[in-house]
């Protein structure tokens, strides 16, 4: 084995496969030439981390990232490279829009607003989530940190992410539904045996309350969820 390891130089492309929503390139400065760069696509969120700090998205419309340059959008010098130890580019799909089926495993208990009689309430539905495009760089970073850093991000597939988000949603949704029902002031007995059109109406009214339920993950519940968010509401009096 030689004394000197051949350094990476020139350009490397970072691109997602059709079924991927995350790919990562991580390098040490000592292993790379100052000419080393990464080519990115416009249909991806391309996040740059250097020496452990998040530097945003240098190429929001695609282009070349120079990970060890003071200005990562321009070629750097050998002097630039000496300032940094390591760099990482995280690529996330902009097309990531995930359908999540959710449902309460254990009904929650509510008291009727008029009679105070206890009722058990169970619910289920379908939501669609994506990275919130408002301040996309920060939200993409939040999604990566909260959802992907504790696992192998490149192997974490959509089924696993769907299960993760479904569990998180169920833990939060009960209180939102309870708040909504209390605000309506309807006797819970009136919610027994609702028709499909009524579920759509309730879903549309619930949507503004649910839209930002995943905000701490950098995700938003998209408008397409407004008619399907609540597909089933089971209200039963308790003896």
Protein Blocks (a to p, Z undefined) as FASTA:
>chain_A
ZZbdcddehjddddddfkbcbdcddddfklpcfkbccdddfkbccdddeehiaebjfbln
gpaddfkbfblmbccdfklmmmpfbdcdddddfklccddddddfbdcddddfklopacdd
dddddddddddfehkllmmmmmmmmmmmmpcfklmcfklmmmmmmmmmmmmmmmmmmmmm
mmnopafklmgopafklmmmmmmmmmmmmmmmmmmnopacdfklmmmmpmbdcddddZZ
